[in-house]
Amino acid sequence: MVTAEVFLKVFPSGWTWGVLAGVEEVTHLLEGLPVDVDAFAEGALFATHEPVLTLRGRYVDWAHYETALLGLLCQASGIATKAARCKKAAEGRPVISFGARRMHPALAPMIERNAFVGGCDGVAVVKSAELIHEDPVGTMPHALVLLFGDTVAAAKAFHECVDPKVKRVILIDTFNDEKFEALRVAEALGGDLFGVRVDTPASRRGNLLQILREVRWELDLRGFDRVKLFVSGGLDEAEILTVNPAADAYGVGTAISNAPVMNFSLDIVEIDGKPLAKRGKLSGRKMVYRCPSCGADQVLPEPSAAPACPCGASMAPLLLPLLRAGRPARPLPSTQQLRAAVLEQMGRVSL
């Protein structure tokens, strides 16, 4: 019998925390095997050198699942973390996942499910939205404007044909200056216009914040102050922070779909009850405790009593039963519940 642990040694450059994702898929992967698995809750924040999942059983019964297990956790956690970073940077503004077109179509549901878990407010792909029981979210495309040859003509057609429950967000950067196109569509759609989308290409962008401020000024001056400014086009958390003073919502694509993976490792730490690990790893079973008050973590050998946090609160264990003898030991939360848990934790961390 062996005990193995999954943990991360180093975060991608500049990151100081991660969001664990992929636990639901790991549950399905290992279900039915003669193994016991403990894990952090999906959506939980984690730090380096903390075992986020432990597995106990005969090595021959689970060894051939190691590569798949790590693949499920590594990419999903990277996507969820990047989404959480973008949502954190947006400071409460909506963030929509736009990145499905940057990856193989077979990956789109996985990408957008974990982008939503990480905090995105919506996803663009219909099939992905069905998976998480949400309505897909998007705007009109540049192609529509090109086919009509005019932004206002395309906006009117979009408004006439698309389901009324879809918010009218109109692209304004296809042919002409953004502020003048914003005024044209605002005057054409009136109170039906929810927002305008600025997707100005990098070669024409200059100072994006100034462009947004000009659009906002001109709209407000003419009584269109309720029209939202939706920004997309090569955004990540750094640029979101830059344009927050003028933007109302974001579409983030490649930065989330092509997020750095978390380089989790799976290592044996105990054999037949005896602590044993390869060089560079800490042997023996461990428990991770977290303070519910200040969020501090502590890793201790197992078995151990829950420690008291320096802040005075009692710490709680994070590695909880996931599978027992191959059977689920706890219910799997919905994606909506996972997202809510991630957003609640975002108040404790910084970028």
CORMONOR-V685256 format. One line per field, one symbol per residue. ss: DSSP state (@ for helix, = for strand, . for the rest). A space follows every 50 residues. Layout:
ss->???
//
This chain:
ss->.=======.........==...@@@@@@@@.....====.....==.... ..=====.@@@@@@@@@@@@@@@@@@@@@@@@@@@@@@@@...====..@ @@..@@@@@@@@@@@@@....==..@@@@@@..........@@@@@@@.. @@@@@@@@@@@.......===......@@@@@@@@@@@@@@@..====.. .@@@@..@@@@@@@@@@@@@@......=====....@@@@@@@.....== ==.@@@@......========..==..........======.....==== =......=.....====..=====..==......@@@@@@@@@@@@@@.. .
//
